[in-house]
Every structure is written in C-alpha cells, then in structure tokens.
Amino acid sequence: MSDSHQSVFERYSHLIEGIVWLVFVLLAAAYTFDFDDPLPVYEWGPAHWPRVVLFGMFVACLWLLFVESRKKEDSEEIAPTSKIKIDLSTRVHMVLIFGLPVLYSFLIHRMGFLLITPFFLGFYMWVVGVKKIRTLIIMTVGIYAAILIIFVKLIFTYLPPGAGIFNTINGYFLRVLQ
C-alpha cells in the first residue's frame, strides 16, 4: 500500500501519541502549582517530586518522538507499512491502561492517597497482566508498603488526605502509621 493510501492517523500515529503524552505531562505539571505550598519539614514543597517525575516523562516523550520519527523514516525507505487491525478487547485494554491513572489522579483528591492507592495498584497490575491472585496481593502489599515507608516515614511527604469522611479515615490511618 502506498503512502497516499494510508490514513493520516496511520502515518502520524507516533506523532499523535507523542503529542498526547506531551499535553498530559504539561497539564499535570500545571496542576502541580495548585498544591505547591511550602512545608515546614520539606523546603522544596509537595510538588517537587511530582515535577521530577513529570520532567522525566517529558524527556522520555521527546526521546520517544525522536527515535520513532527516525524509525519511521528508515522503515518507509525499506518497505511499505502494512495495515494493523486492533480488536475491541485490545482497545479496551489500552484505554484502561491509559485511563486508570487519570481516574486515580482524579479520585486521589476526593478519597485520599492512603485509601485509594492499594486498590489502584492491585487493579492496575491486574490490567497489565498479573493474573495470579497470590502474586497480585503480594506485589500490591509490597509496593504499597514501600511507598508508605519512603514517603511517610523517611521523607515525611504530604499525601492527599481526601475530602469529607475520607479525610477523617485517612487521618486515622496516618496516625496509626506514625
């Protein structure tokens, strides 16, 4: 199939994906300014580590765009690309992989980090392929414990407490941890 017969999406799919990721990273970075109040125990504030991670995502996205554009140019010179069909279950799977972190970031401020994170970790690992229940539980508990030890015990990072009744529940849970 010649380039003229390929859809715009097929020809520029790597560029579209890169732009979507860049927009996501930039929106998330802009969102960090909403919670950048200084903390008495951590002078850089609560938005420091999210910004470090977002900067890493930004650099990785730019690198991916660069590498994919080079690959695309090389592969077009060698052979024409074939049309790939993606079934519905794969599309749902891809939407879940991208949508769950967005839903998590939406819910974290309403339900609190301490309550929503273990459920997110478990469900997300199940979506990406961990199917054994025992492995799923061990990994969820291990990752959650590591996050709590690092952020609550070692660097005393403020974690979103949630709103309403969830704020109270997270407060009780945080007192138990400390």
Secondary structure by P-SEA (a helix, b strand, c coil): ccccccccccccaaaaaaaaaaaaaaaaaaaaaaccccccccccccaaaaaaaaaaaaaaaaaaaaaaaaaaaaaaacccccbbbbcaaaaaaaaaaaaaaaaaaaacccccccccaaaaaaaaaaaaccccaaaaaaaaaaaaaaaaaacccccccccccccaaaaaaaaaaaaaac
